[in-house]
């Protein structure tokens, strides 16, 4: 008897939380006339998993850009705090949570010149995973006259999971001529993930890519980009160099401050929880069914889902090539993109062009929505804008890039596993010399041989079957014993 650990999804739940908050314009800022843009950074700051429930605390960092009564661009920052509870009796404290957060709807209303109301809909996808220990019966030699149906499966047996917190504190320098007044937009992305296994530890490495739009004290909009390494050692008992590890980086805290002593820099502090899972890639002989030629056989079996592949996510690339007409005197600051799935086979790409113009004071934003139709877009797809660049030859802005359709889940296969086999004497031996059998729908060579307790090879040779695993309904075969 052999035991393997199977890492399985136990629960999946999608929820939407409605958040509302009124924000008062500080006395130091000008009256609000028009809301220009709203950017929101959403993450879980704390997760508690106990018997029967998961409790989370979340943060939404908001960056509002508006046009003032003097037609200037103004930035306004605020924070939302929220919590949520997922209750289900199957949840235990030793299970593991994967999740996705997305703001699917936002509405910003001006209440009066000194107050705005922000309404957000946060969508949370909870996925709870656990480990099932499965017993595999493989003691074929202990039984007499046994016939075995088996298959070789390249599966991933679960070894372990652990996590560690990694923190960084970095100073991001901007142009020396720019005295920063406000941060208008923050975009972060984890890229170039790597793992290295050694001495029951996993070294995780990645780069944090940061892009920030800011407003100077002179009312000019600027952009800065930077990249910082994130590293951590994660202890995993029994992990070996030949094992496969996957990592997940989840933000737990973020703080962004303009330096009071140096107005040309921003201090970024972030804390990530890095979750690492280890699997053993093994070719396993799985016994699916057995019977005996002479004895009554009692068998216990079970259908299970196993991970049969943990590849680099299968990706489908979609090219982006869009031309946008702007003004002759425009200064393009940046283009930000976001992908979302609408329904099966349909998605969209939202592009926001941030630019300044000599015709209008302050920041201007132009939004372009591109529909995407592809047969590989479905519920388990993840749409990612993998690259984007732009070139401005007034008045035409050319945007080029790629969107990737990725599969969220690893491949799984349902297999029948024999877990226990017992033999005992037949009460009465069934004697026959030859039987003419008429093949019925869904009959297989194995099931026919098992029913009459003969070898498959005997049926093949007696009937001179050239394609024994392609049986035609109604065809007659001879079974000799």
C-alpha positions as CSV (number, residue, x, y, z in Angstrom):
1,X,0.0,0.0,0.0
2,X,1.3,3.4,-1.0
3,X,0.1,6.9,0.1
4,X,0.2,10.1,-1.9
5,X,-0.9,13.6,-1.1
6,X,-3.4,15.2,-3.6
7,X,-3.7,19.0,-3.5
8,X,-7.3,19.8,-4.3
9,X,-9.7,22.8,-4.5
10,X,-12.2,22.2,-1.8
11,X,-14.3,25.4,-2.1
12,X,-14.7,28.3,-4.6
13,X,-16.9,31.3,-3.8
14,X,-17.2,34.6,-5.6
15,X,-18.6,37.6,-3.6
16,X,-19.1,41.3,-4.2
17,X,-18.8,43.9,-1.5
18,X,-20.3,47.4,-1.8
19,X,-18.1,50.2,-0.2
20,X,-19.0,53.8,0.2
21,X,-17.1,56.7,1.7
22,X,-17.5,60.4,1.7
23,X,-14.2,62.4,1.4
24,X,-13.9,66.0,2.5
25,X,-11.6,68.2,0.5
26,X,-8.8,69.5,2.9
27,X,-8.7,73.2,3.5
28,X,-5.3,73.5,1.8
29,X,-6.8,72.3,-1.6
30,X,-9.0,74.1,-4.0
31,X,-12.7,73.5,-4.6
32,X,-13.7,70.6,-6.8
33,X,-15.5,71.3,-10.1
34,X,-15.0,68.1,-12.2
35,X,-13.7,64.6,-11.3
36,X,-11.1,63.7,-13.8
37,X,-10.0,60.2,-12.7
38,X,-10.2,57.7,-9.9
39,X,-7.5,55.0,-9.3
40,X,-7.8,52.4,-6.5
41,X,-5.3,50.0,-5.1
42,X,-6.9,47.0,-3.3
43,X,-5.4,44.3,-1.1
44,X,-5.9,42.1,1.9
45,X,-3.9,43.3,4.9
46,X,-4.8,40.4,7.2
47,X,-6.2,36.9,6.7
48,X,-7.4,34.5,9.5
49,X,-8.5,31.0,8.7
50,X,-10.0,28.9,11.5
51,X,-12.5,26.0,11.7
52,X,-15.5,26.8,9.6
53,X,-14.6,30.4,8.5
54,X,-12.2,32.7,6.9
55,X,-12.0,36.3,8.1
56,X,-10.2,39.0,6.0
57,X,-9.4,42.7,6.5
58,X,-8.8,44.7,3.4
59,X,-7.5,48.1,2.3
60,X,-8.3,50.3,-0.7
61,X,-5.9,53.1,-1.3
62,X,-7.6,55.7,-3.5
63,X,-6.1,58.4,-5.7
64,X,-8.6,60.9,-7.1
65,X,-7.6,63.5,-9.7
66,X,-9.9,66.5,-10.2
67,X,-10.1,69.9,-11.9
68,X,-10.4,72.8,-9.5
69,X,-12.4,76.0,-9.7
70,X,-9.2,77.7,-11.1
71,X,-9.0,75.0,-13.8
72,X,-6.0,73.4,-12.3
73,X,-5.3,69.7,-11.8
74,X,-5.5,68.6,-8.1
75,X,-4.7,65.2,-6.5
76,X,-6.6,63.8,-3.5
77,X,-5.7,60.7,-1.5
78,X,-7.8,58.6,0.9
79,X,-8.2,55.1,2.3
80,X,-11.0,52.6,2.6
81,X,-11.0,49.8,5.2
82,X,-13.2,46.8,4.9
83,X,-13.7,43.2,6.2
84,X,-15.4,40.1,5.0
85,X,-16.2,36.6,6.3
86,X,-16.5,33.4,4.4
87,X,-18.2,30.7,6.4
88,X,-18.4,27.0,5.4
89,X,-18.2,23.9,7.6
90,X,-15.6,22.2,5.3
91,X,-13.0,25.0,6.1
92,X,-10.3,24.0,8.5
93,X,-7.3,25.9,9.8
94,X,-4.8,23.7,7.9
95,X,-6.3,24.5,4.5
96,X,-4.9,27.2,2.2
97,X,-6.5,30.2,0.6
98,X,-6.0,31.6,-2.8
99,X,-7.9,34.7,-3.8
100,X,-8.3,37.5,-6.4
101,X,-9.4,41.0,-5.7
102,X,-10.9,43.3,-8.4
103,X,-12.8,46.6,-8.3
104,X,-15.5,45.9,-10.9
105,X,-17.5,49.1,-10.5
106,X,-16.6,52.6,-9.3
107,X,-18.7,55.8,-9.1
108,X,-17.4,59.2,-7.9
109,X,-20.0,61.9,-7.3
110,X,-19.5,65.5,-6.3
111,X,-21.7,66.3,-3.3
112,X,-20.6,69.9,-3.1
113,X,-17.5,71.9,-3.9
114,X,-15.8,70.5,-0.7
115,X,-17.1,67.0,-0.7
116,X,-17.2,63.9,-2.9
117,X,-18.8,60.5,-2.5
118,X,-17.0,57.4,-3.6
119,X,-18.8,54.1,-4.2
120,X,-16.9,50.9,-5.1
121,X,-17.9,47.3,-5.8
122,X,-15.0,45.0,-4.8
123,X,-15.2,41.4,-6.3
124,X,-13.5,38.7,-4.2
125,X,-12.8,35.2,-5.6
126,X,-12.1,32.8,-2.7
127,X,-10.5,29.5,-3.5
128,X,-9.8,27.1,-0.6
129,X,-7.4,24.2,-1.1
130,X,-6.6,21.2,1.0
131,X,-4.6,18.0,0.9
132,X,-6.2,14.6,0.6
133,X,-4.0,11.6,1.5
134,X,-4.9,8.8,-0.9
135,X,-4.0,5.1,-0.5
136,X,-2.9,3.3,-3.6
137,X,-3.2,-0.5,-3.8
138,X,-0.3,-2.1,-5.7
139,X,0.2,-5.4,-4.0
140,X,-0.5,-7.4,-7.1
141,X,1.8,-10.3,-6.2
142,X,-0.1,-11.2,-3.1
143,X,-3.1,-12.4,-5.1
144,X,-3.6,-15.5,-7.3
145,X,-4.7,-15.6,-10.9
146,X,-5.2,-11.9,-10.8
147,X,-5.9,-9.7,-13.9
148,X,-5.0,-6.1,-13.6
149,X,-6.1,-3.0,-15.5
150,X,-3.7,-0.1,-14.8
151,X,-2.4,3.1,-16.3
152,X,0.7,5.2,-16.0
153,X,0.0,8.7,-14.8
154,X,2.5,11.5,-14.7
155,X,1.2,13.2,-11.5
156,X,2.2,15.8,-9.1
157,X,2.2,14.6,-5.5
158,X,1.9,17.4,-2.9
159,X,5.0,17.8,-0.6
160,X,4.2,20.9,1.4
161,X,3.4,24.6,1.5
162,X,4.8,27.5,3.6
163,X,5.1,31.2,3.4
164,X,7.2,34.1,4.6
165,X,6.9,37.9,4.7
166,X,9.3,40.0,2.6
167,X,9.5,43.8,3.1
168,X,11.1,46.5,1.1
169,X,11.7,50.2,1.7
170,X,12.9,52.2,-1.3
171,X,13.4,55.8,-2.3
172,X,12.2,56.6,-5.8
173,X,13.9,59.6,-7.4
174,X,12.1,61.8,-9.9
175,X,13.5,64.6,-12.2
176,X,15.4,67.1,-10.2
177,X,13.3,69.9,-11.6
178,X,10.1,68.3,-10.2
179,X,8.9,69.2,-6.7
180,X,6.2,66.6,-6.1
181,X,2.9,67.8,-4.7
182,X,0.7,64.7,-5.1
183,X,0.7,61.1,-6.2
184,X,-2.0,60.6,-8.9
185,X,-1.7,56.9,-9.8
186,X,0.3,53.8,-8.7
187,X,0.7,50.6,-10.6
188,X,2.7,47.6,-9.4
189,X,3.5,44.3,-11.0
190,X,5.6,41.3,-9.9
191,X,7.8,40.1,-12.8
192,X,10.6,37.6,-13.4
193,X,9.8,35.1,-10.7
194,X,12.4,32.5,-9.9
195,X,12.9,29.7,-7.3
196,X,16.0,27.8,-6.2
197,X,15.8,24.8,-3.9
198,X,18.6,23.9,-1.5
199,X,18.8,22.2,1.9
200,X,15.1,22.1,2.7
201,X,14.7,25.7,1.8
202,X,13.4,27.5,-1.2
203,X,15.0,30.8,-2.3
204,X,12.3,32.9,-4.0
205,X,13.4,35.8,-6.2
206,X,11.3,38.3,-8.2
207,X,11.3,42.0,-9.3
208,X,8.7,44.5,-8.2
209,X,7.9,46.9,-11.1
210,X,6.5,50.3,-10.0
211,X,5.0,53.0,-12.2
212,X,3.9,56.3,-10.6
213,X,2.1,59.4,-12.0
214,X,2.6,62.5,-9.9
215,X,1.7,66.1,-9.9
216,X,4.3,68.8,-9.3
217,X,3.8,72.0,-7.3
218,X,3.9,73.9,-10.6
219,X,0.8,71.9,-11.8
220,X,2.8,69.7,-14.2
221,X,2.2,65.9,-14.5
222,X,5.2,63.6,-14.4
223,X,5.9,59.9,-14.5
224,X,8.6,57.7,-12.8
225,X,9.3,54.0,-13.2
226,X,11.6,51.8,-11.2
227,X,12.3,48.2,-10.4
228,X,13.3,46.6,-7.1
229,X,14.3,43.0,-6.1
230,X,12.2,40.9,-3.6
231,X,13.9,37.9,-2.1
232,X,13.0,35.4,0.7
233,X,14.0,32.0,2.1
234,X,11.0,29.7,2.7
235,X,11.5,26.6,4.7
236,X,9.9,23.4,3.3
237,X,10.5,20.1,4.9
238,X,11.3,17.3,2.5
239,X,11.7,19.5,-0.5
240,X,14.4,18.4,-3.0
241,X,16.2,20.1,-5.9
242,X,14.3,18.0,-8.4
243,X,10.9,19.0,-7.1
244,X,8.6,21.6,-8.7
245,X,7.7,24.8,-6.8
246,X,5.2,27.4,-7.5
247,X,5.0,30.8,-5.8
248,X,2.3,33.4,-5.2
249,X,3.1,37.0,-4.1
250,X,0.3,38.8,-2.2
251,X,0.5,42.4,-0.9
252,X,-0.1,42.8,2.8
253,X,0.7,46.5,3.2
254,X,1.7,49.5,1.2
255,X,2.7,53.0,2.2
256,X,3.7,55.8,-0.3
257,X,4.9,59.1,1.0
258,X,6.5,62.2,-0.6
259,X,9.7,62.9,1.3
260,X,9.3,66.1,3.4
261,X,13.0,66.8,3.3
262,X,13.4,66.0,-0.4
263,X,10.5,66.9,-2.7
264,X,12.2,65.2,-5.6
265,X,11.7,61.7,-4.2
266,X,9.0,59.3,-3.0
267,X,9.4,56.7,-0.2
268,X,7.8,53.3,-1.1
269,X,7.3,50.7,1.7
270,X,5.7,47.4,0.8
271,X,5.2,44.1,2.5
272,X,4.5,40.9,0.6
273,X,3.5,37.5,1.7
274,X,5.3,34.9,-0.5
275,X,3.5,31.6,-0.6
276,X,5.5,28.6,-1.9
277,X,4.0,25.1,-2.8
278,X,6.2,22.1,-3.6
279,X,5.2,19.1,-5.7
280,X,7.0,15.9,-6.7
281,X,6.7,15.1,-10.3
282,X,6.4,11.3,-10.5
283,X,5.3,8.6,-13.0
284,X,2.9,6.5,-11.0
285,X,1.4,3.1,-11.9
286,X,-2.3,3.4,-11.0
287,X,-4.4,0.2,-10.6
288,X,-7.9,1.0,-12.0
289,X,-9.6,-2.4,-11.8
290,X,-8.9,-6.1,-11.0
291,X,-10.5,-9.5,-11.2
292,X,-9.5,-13.1,-10.7
293,X,-9.9,-16.1,-13.0
294,X,-10.7,-18.5,-10.1
295,X,-11.7,-16.5,-7.1
296,X,-14.4,-14.0,-6.1
297,X,-12.8,-10.6,-5.9
298,X,-14.0,-7.8,-3.7
299,X,-12.6,-4.4,-4.6
300,X,-12.8,-0.9,-3.1
301,X,-12.1,1.9,-5.5
302,X,-12.4,5.7,-5.6
303,X,-12.5,8.4,-8.2
304,X,-10.1,11.2,-7.5
305,X,-8.9,14.4,-9.2
306,X,-5.1,14.6,-9.5
307,X,-2.8,17.2,-10.9
308,X,-1.2,15.7,-14.0
309,X,0.7,18.8,-15.1
310,X,2.0,22.0,-13.6
311,X,3.4,23.7,-16.8
312,X,4.2,27.2,-17.6
313,X,0.7,28.6,-18.1
314,X,-0.5,27.9,-21.6
315,X,-0.8,31.3,-23.3
316,X,-2.6,32.7,-26.3
317,X,-1.2,36.0,-27.6
318,X,-3.4,38.7,-29.0
319,X,-1.7,41.7,-30.7
320,X,-2.8,45.3,-30.0
321,X,-2.3,47.9,-32.6
322,X,-4.4,51.0,-32.1
323,X,-4.2,54.6,-33.5
324,X,-5.7,57.5,-31.5
325,X,-6.1,61.1,-32.7
326,X,-5.0,63.7,-30.1
327,X,-4.1,67.4,-30.5
328,X,-1.1,68.8,-32.3
329,X,0.3,70.3,-29.1
330,X,-0.3,67.4,-26.8
331,X,2.4,66.0,-24.5
332,X,1.7,62.3,-23.9
333,X,2.6,61.3,-20.4
334,X,1.7,57.6,-20.4
335,X,-0.8,55.0,-21.5
336,X,-2.2,52.5,-19.0
337,X,-4.1,49.4,-20.0
338,X,-6.4,47.0,-18.2
339,X,-8.0,43.7,-19.4
340,X,-11.2,42.2,-18.2
341,X,-13.4,39.2,-19.2
342,X,-17.0,39.9,-20.0
343,X,-18.3,36.4,-20.7
344,X,-17.2,33.3,-22.5
345,X,-15.3,34.1,-25.7
346,X,-15.6,37.9,-25.0
347,X,-13.3,40.3,-23.2
348,X,-12.1,43.9,-23.5
349,X,-9.1,46.0,-23.2
350,X,-9.4,49.5,-21.6
351,X,-6.7,51.9,-22.6
352,X,-6.3,55.3,-20.8
353,X,-4.2,57.9,-22.4
354,X,-2.8,60.6,-20.0
355,X,-1.7,63.7,-21.7
356,X,-1.3,67.5,-21.3
357,X,-2.4,70.0,-23.9
358,X,-1.6,73.6,-24.7
359,X,-5.3,74.2,-25.3
360,X,-6.4,73.0,-21.9
361,X,-4.7,73.5,-18.6
362,X,-4.0,70.5,-16.4
363,X,-4.3,66.8,-17.1
364,X,-6.4,65.3,-19.9
365,X,-7.5,61.6,-20.1
366,X,-8.8,59.8,-23.1
367,X,-10.3,56.3,-22.7
368,X,-10.4,53.8,-25.5
369,X,-12.2,50.4,-25.1
370,X,-11.2,47.6,-27.5
371,X,-13.5,44.5,-27.7
372,X,-11.7,41.1,-27.8
373,X,-13.4,37.9,-29.1
374,X,-11.5,34.6,-28.7
375,X,-12.7,31.0,-28.2
376,X,-10.1,30.5,-25.4
377,X,-11.6,33.2,-23.2
378,X,-13.7,31.5,-20.4
379,X,-14.3,31.4,-16.7
380,X,-10.9,29.9,-15.9
381,X,-9.0,32.4,-18.1
382,X,-6.8,35.2,-16.9
383,X,-6.4,38.1,-19.2
384,X,-3.0,39.9,-18.8
385,X,-1.7,42.9,-20.7
386,X,1.9,41.6,-21.0
387,X,3.5,44.5,-23.0
388,X,2.6,47.9,-24.3
389,X,4.5,50.8,-25.9
390,X,3.4,54.0,-27.6
391,X,4.7,56.5,-30.1
392,X,3.3,60.0,-30.6
393,X,3.6,61.7,-34.0
394,X,1.3,64.6,-33.6
395,X,-1.6,64.3,-33.8
396,X,-1.6,60.5,-34.0
397,X,-0.8,58.3,-31.0
398,X,0.1,54.7,-32.0
399,X,-0.3,52.1,-29.2
400,X,1.2,48.6,-29.7
401,X,1.4,45.7,-27.4
402,X,0.2,42.2,-26.5
403,X,-2.6,40.7,-24.4
404,X,-2.2,37.1,-23.1
405,X,-5.0,34.7,-22.4
406,X,-3.7,32.4,-19.6
407,X,-5.2,29.4,-17.9
408,X,-5.6,30.0,-14.2
409,X,-5.6,26.4,-13.1
410,X,-3.2,23.5,-13.6
411,X,-4.4,20.5,-15.6
412,X,-6.3,17.9,-13.6
413,X,-7.4,14.4,-14.5
414,X,-10.1,12.2,-12.9
415,X,-8.8,8.7,-12.3
416,X,-10.2,5.6,-10.7
417,X,-7.9,4.3,-7.9
418,X,-8.1,0.8,-6.4
419,X,-7.6,1.1,-2.6
420,X,-8.3,-2.4,-1.3
421,X,-8.7,-5.9,-2.8
422,X,-9.8,-9.2,-1.1
423,X,-10.2,-12.7,-2.6
424,X,-12.3,-15.6,-1.4
425,X,-13.4,-19.0,-2.8
426,X,-16.3,-19.1,-5.2
427,X,-19.4,-20.8,-3.7
428,X,-20.0,-22.6,-7.0
429,X,-17.6,-22.8,-9.9
430,X,-19.3,-21.6,-13.1
431,X,-18.3,-24.2,-15.8
432,X,-18.7,-23.6,-19.5
433,X,-16.8,-24.6,-22.6
434,X,-17.8,-21.8,-25.0
435,X,-20.2,-18.9,-25.0
436,X,-21.4,-16.9,-27.9
437,X,-21.8,-13.3,-26.7
438,X,-23.5,-10.4,-28.5
439,X,-21.6,-7.2,-27.9
440,X,-23.7,-4.4,-26.3
441,X,-23.4,-0.7,-26.2
442,X,-20.6,0.6,-24.0
443,X,-19.0,-2.9,-23.7
444,X,-15.3,-3.0,-23.5
445,X,-12.9,-5.9,-23.9
446,X,-11.9,-5.6,-20.2
447,X,-15.5,-5.7,-18.9
448,X,-16.4,-8.7,-21.0
449,X,-13.3,-10.6,-19.9
450,X,-14.0,-9.7,-16.2
451,X,-17.6,-10.8,-16.5
452,X,-16.7,-14.3,-17.7
453,X,-13.4,-14.4,-15.8
454,X,-11.2,-15.1,-18.7
455,X,-8.1,-13.4,-20.0
456,X,-8.4,-10.6,-22.6
457,X,-5.8,-12.4,-24.7
458,X,-8.0,-15.4,-24.9
459,X,-10.9,-13.4,-26.4
460,X,-8.6,-11.7,-28.8
461,X,-7.0,-14.9,-30.1
462,X,-10.3,-16.9,-30.2
463,X,-11.9,-14.2,-32.4
464,X,-8.8,-13.1,-34.3
465,X,-9.6,-9.5,-33.3
466,X,-7.4,-7.1,-35.2
467,X,-8.6,-4.0,-33.2
468,X,-9.8,-5.5,-29.9
469,X,-10.4,-2.2,-28.3
470,X,-12.9,-1.1,-31.0
471,X,-15.9,-3.3,-30.5
472,X,-19.1,-2.9,-32.5
473,X,-22.5,-3.1,-30.9
474,X,-24.4,-6.3,-32.1
475,X,-21.2,-8.1,-33.2
476,X,-21.0,-11.7,-31.9
477,X,-17.8,-13.1,-30.3
478,X,-16.8,-16.5,-28.9
479,X,-15.6,-16.8,-25.3
480,X,-13.8,-20.0,-24.6
481,X,-12.9,-21.3,-21.1
